[in-house]
């Protein structure tokens, strides 16, 4: 059985669950009855999820948002409250004091870590190693250092065998 959800604003049991879809993006908020009433969620005509998210991120430090402004476009946090969007790419840096708490409330962290396929890093390392060895081989041949070139050739063959790559052409 799933564990009960906690309120996004406090640690009480969430009894009000809101979902808003804007531009094909789903935003979910879980609130306890007290927080839902305090935020005006019970009045559907005056409720906006972006208002709630902005209030939730600014409530701990209301002075953090005051005075913030994007230098490039003049965007202010109040405009985000109205539109739910920033004015330009520079807004993310200029308003980081407002953005980071919002991201922490909505996601596990504030840095994107991404995903990498299981064997992609191994393949990339092998490709990089082969490229470096082939470059060194060419430099050694051009400089007529044939003993070094033979070592690079042998190492290239060994790396290709480890990777299971067919040897292309003769070196």
C-alpha positions in Angstrom: 0.0 0.0 0.0 1.3 3.5 -0.9 2.4 5.7 2.0 0.1 8.7 2.7 1.2 12.0 1.0 2.4 14.9 3.1 1.4 18.5 2.6 3.8 20.4 0.3 3.8 23.4 2.6 3.9 21.7 6.0 4.3 18.1 7.3 0.7 17.3 7.9 -1.3 14.6 6.1 -2.4 15.9 2.6 -6.1 15.7 2.0 -6.4 18.1 -1.0 -4.7 17.0 -4.2 -4.5 19.4 -7.1 -3.5 18.8 -10.6 -3.2 21.5 -13.3 -2.2 20.9 -16.9 -0.7 24.0 -18.7 0.8 23.6 -22.2 0.8 19.8 -21.8 2.8 20.0 -18.6 1.3 18.5 -15.4 1.8 20.3 -12.1 0.6 18.5 -8.9 0.2 20.0 -5.4 -0.7 18.1 -2.3 -2.1 20.1 0.7 -3.5 19.6 4.1 -7.0 21.0 4.8 -5.6 23.9 6.8 -3.1 25.0 4.1 -5.7 24.6 1.4 -8.0 27.0 3.1 -5.2 29.4 3.9 -4.2 29.5 0.3 -7.7 30.0 -1.0 -7.9 26.6 -2.8 -11.4 26.1 -1.7 -12.4 29.1 -3.8 -11.9 27.7 -7.4 -12.5 31.1 -9.1 -9.5 32.7 -7.5 -7.0 29.8 -7.5 -4.0 29.5 -9.6 -1.3 26.8 -9.2 1.5 29.2 -10.2 0.3 31.6 -7.4 0.5 28.7 -4.9 3.9 27.6 -6.0 5.2 31.2 -5.9 3.7 31.8 -2.5 5.1 28.5 -1.2 8.6 29.4 -2.4 8.5 32.9 -1.1 6.7 32.4 2.2 9.8 31.3 4.2 11.7 34.5 3.1 9.3 37.1 1.7 12.1 39.7 1.6 14.2 37.5 -0.7 11.9 38.3 -3.7 11.7 42.0 -3.0 14.2 44.0 -5.0 14.9 41.1 -7.4 14.9 42.2 -11.0 16.4 40.9 -14.3 19.0 43.4 -15.6 18.4 42.5 -19.2 14.6 42.6 -19.5 13.5 44.2 -16.2 11.4 41.2 -15.3 10.2 41.1 -11.6 8.8 38.2 -9.5 5.4 39.8 -9.5 5.2 39.3 -13.3 6.0 35.6 -12.8 3.1 35.4 -10.4 0.8 36.7 -13.1 2.1 34.8 -16.1 3.9 31.7 -14.7 6.8 32.4 -17.1 10.1 34.3 -17.1 10.9 37.2 -19.5 14.2 36.0 -20.9 16.9 33.4 -20.4 18.9 35.8 -18.1 15.9 35.8 -15.7 16.9 32.3 -14.4 20.3 33.7 -13.2 19.0 37.1 -12.0 16.1 35.6 -10.1 17.9 32.5 -8.8 16.9 33.4 -5.2 13.3 32.9 -6.3 13.9 30.0 -8.7 15.9 27.7 -6.4 13.4 27.4 -3.6 10.6 26.8 -6.2 12.6 24.0 -7.8 13.4 22.5 -4.4 9.7 22.4 -3.6 8.8 20.8 -6.9 11.7 18.4 -7.6 14.3 16.3 -5.8 17.1 18.9 -6.4 18.1 22.0 -8.3 20.7 20.5 -10.6 19.8 18.3 -13.6 21.8 15.2 -13.5 20.4 13.5 -16.6 20.5 9.9 -17.6 23.1 8.0 -19.5 22.5 4.6 -21.2 24.2 1.7 -19.4 27.1 1.1 -21.7 27.4 4.5 -23.4 30.2 5.8 -21.1 32.3 2.6 -21.7 31.8 3.0 -25.5 32.7 6.7 -25.4 35.9 6.0 -23.3 36.9 3.3 -25.8 36.2 5.6 -28.8 38.2 8.4 -27.2 41.1 6.1 -26.4 41.1 4.8 -30.0 41.0 8.3 -31.4 44.0 9.3 -29.2 46.0 6.2 -30.1 45.3 6.7 -33.8 46.4 10.3 -33.6 49.6 9.3 -31.8 50.2 6.6 -34.4 50.0 9.2 -37.2 52.3 11.6 -35.4 54.8 8.9 -34.7 54.8 7.8 -38.4 55.1 11.3 -39.6 58.1 11.8 -37.3 59.6 8.5 -38.4 59.5 7.0 -34.9 58.6 3.6 -36.1 59.2 1.8 -32.8 56.7 4.1 -31.1 54.3 3.6 -34.1 54.5 -0.1 -33.6 53.6 0.2 -29.9 50.6 2.4 -30.8 49.6 -0.1 -33.5 49.7 -3.0 -31.1 47.8 -1.0 -28.5 45.1 -0.1 -31.1 44.7 -3.8 -32.0 44.4 -4.7 -28.3 41.8 -2.0 -27.6 39.7 -3.1 -30.6 39.9 -6.7 -29.5 38.7 -5.8 -26.0 35.8 -3.8 -27.5 34.9 -6.5 -30.0 35.4 -4.2 -32.9 36.5 -5.6 -36.2 39.8 -4.3 -37.4 39.3 -1.9 -40.3 42.1 -2.1 -42.8 45.6 -2.9 -41.9 47.8 -0.6 -39.8 
